[in-house]
Amino acid sequence: MIYCPLDPEPPNIHQRTLDGIFALEWPGQADIVFGKQDREYPRRDQNMANRNIRDKYNHARDIVLNDDYEALFTVEADIIPPPFALDRLTKVDADIAYGLYVSRHGKHPWLTLSKVTEQVRGSKGIGETWNERDKMWGNVIETAGVGLGCTLIRREVLEAIPFRVKNEDIANDWYFAIDAKDRNFTQKHDCGVICGHIDGYRTLWPDISQGWRADEELIDYEELINMAHGKYVALTILDMGANFVYPGEKVELDDDVAKVLLKKRAIKPVEVRQEKKIKEVKDYGTNN
């Protein structure tokens, strides 16, 4: 089963992720589930946000176990998998097989670790030097995890391990990797399954020479502002001084403020949002 946990805030899933999921190559039937179940929690409460994503993955686990699926393949809503990702990861001789992508945080390291502990500082990454990356690129290597952005998990792993969180700063993928190691399940990264990680208006990709590279979307902000006529939709919480504007709510802004917020990917013009929605419906109709 292919499972994509949707983001509780807009955009719930990126178009390039959606395109990537539907482009996955698989010779047989592959059921796709988009996890939309969300807890009600304060939007700035990271602990509750981590519990929310944990619950989504446990929802996926329940489906796999109750409906007799052989494995769970996860693609997160900001990941761009290659078409061959599912087919290739099923051929990796491991209980958990990971695709390769970089973190959106810090110096954007490869999410390939040789040691994972409950204290992040005690963990150790692989791929931090050019020599390491050169040896890893295109090959399957044994790791200690982590990440569920593009990951194949065998049924027997899910039978033994539920998803959990403990520390509010650490998501469930970290603990899942720890629990898998403690139960002697094998974990490997296929460094030939190269995935993009969407970060605002750019996509981060693993790179041998410098560790990561970014593809920037070419945005004509003046054109967007002209199309908007001062009317926008919030994509994140906007502090307007006297009040807050929450994701999905409409707001009127002057051009200078709008340009700053567009670059931060905090808003979208109302017109662009509507046109995109219509286009997506037409595309789905063609595919079906």
ABEGO torsion letter per residue (X at the ends): XBBBBBBABOBABBAAAAAAAAABBBABBBBBBBBABBBBBBAABAAAAAAAAAAAAAAAAAAAAAAGBABBBBBBAABBBBAAAAAAAAABBBABBBBBBBBABEAGBBBBBABBBABAAABBBBGABAAAAAAABGBBBBBAOBEAABBBBBAAAAAABBBBBABAABBAAAAAAAAAAAAGBBBBBBAABBBBBBBEABBBBBBAAAGBBBBBBBBBAAAAAAAAGGBBBBABBBBAGABBBBBGBBBBBBAAAAAAAAAAGABBBAAAAAAAAAAAAAAAAAAX
